[in-house]
Amino acid sequence: FKSLSIGSNGDLDQLVSEAKDAVQGISPDWLKQSEPLRDSIRDKLGTIGEQLDELMVARPKRAISFDDE
Protein backbone atom coordinates (compact mmCIF):
# COMPACT_ATOMS: atom_id res chain seq x y z
CA PHE A 1 0.00 0.00 0.00
CA LYS A 2 2.74 2.43 0.92
CA SER A 3 4.54 1.78 -2.39
CA LEU A 4 1.49 3.06 -4.30
CA SER A 5 2.17 6.53 -2.93
CA ILE A 6 -1.38 7.75 -3.40
CA GLY A 7 -1.15 10.39 -0.73
CA SER A 8 -1.78 10.46 2.94
CA ASN A 9 -5.23 10.05 4.42
CA GLY A 10 -5.68 9.13 8.06
CA ASP A 11 -8.95 7.26 7.48
CA LEU A 12 -7.49 5.27 4.59
CA ASP A 13 -4.33 4.47 6.56
CA GLN A 14 -6.50 3.21 9.43
CA LEU A 15 -8.51 0.92 7.15
CA VAL A 16 -5.34 -0.49 5.59
CA SER A 17 -4.03 -1.18 9.09
CA GLU A 18 -7.28 -2.94 10.03
CA ALA A 19 -7.10 -5.10 6.89
CA LYS A 20 -3.52 -6.06 7.67
CA ASP A 21 -4.48 -6.93 11.24
CA ALA A 22 -7.39 -9.05 10.01
CA VAL A 23 -5.15 -11.37 7.99
CA GLN A 24 -1.86 -11.13 9.88
CA GLY A 25 -0.54 -14.51 10.94
CA ILE A 26 -3.22 -16.47 9.09
CA SER A 27 -1.91 -18.98 6.58
CA PRO A 28 -3.72 -19.96 3.40
CA ASP A 29 -3.89 -23.53 4.73
CA TRP A 30 -5.76 -22.36 7.83
CA LEU A 31 -8.26 -20.52 5.63
CA LYS A 32 -8.75 -23.63 3.50
CA GLN A 33 -9.36 -25.82 6.53
CA SER A 34 -11.52 -23.58 8.69
CA GLU A 35 -14.89 -22.34 7.46
CA PRO A 36 -15.49 -20.26 10.65
CA LEU A 37 -12.13 -18.53 10.11
CA ARG A 38 -13.01 -17.81 6.45
CA ASP A 39 -16.36 -16.40 7.53
CA SER A 40 -14.71 -14.20 10.14
CA ILE A 41 -12.13 -12.83 7.70
CA ARG A 42 -14.81 -12.32 5.03
CA ASP A 43 -16.94 -10.34 7.50
CA LYS A 44 -14.02 -8.18 8.64
CA LEU A 45 -12.86 -7.42 5.11
CA GLY A 46 -16.44 -6.82 3.98
CA THR A 47 -16.87 -4.21 6.70
CA ILE A 48 -13.59 -2.58 5.69
CA GLY A 49 -14.75 -2.59 2.05
CA GLU A 50 -17.96 -0.81 3.01
CA GLN A 51 -15.95 1.82 4.88
CA LEU A 52 -13.69 2.24 1.85
CA ASP A 53 -16.74 2.80 -0.33
CA GLU A 54 -17.75 5.67 1.96
CA LEU A 55 -14.33 7.28 1.50
CA MET A 56 -14.57 7.24 -2.28
CA VAL A 57 -15.35 10.57 -3.89
CA ALA A 58 -17.23 10.70 -7.15
CA ARG A 59 -15.47 13.20 -9.33
CA PRO A 60 -17.21 14.66 -12.36
CA LYS A 61 -15.92 13.54 -15.73
CA ARG A 62 -14.44 16.18 -17.95
CA ALA A 63 -16.60 17.33 -20.79
CA ILE A 64 -14.47 17.27 -23.91
CA SER A 65 -15.91 18.56 -27.13
CA PHE A 66 -14.30 18.27 -30.55
CA ASP A 67 -16.85 20.49 -32.28
CA ASP A 68 -15.47 23.66 -33.89
CA GLU A 69 -18.52 25.73 -33.05
Secondary structure by P-SEA (a helix, b strand, c coil): cccccccccaaaaaaaaaaaaacccccaaaaaccaaaaaaaaaaaaaaaaaaaaacccccccccccccc
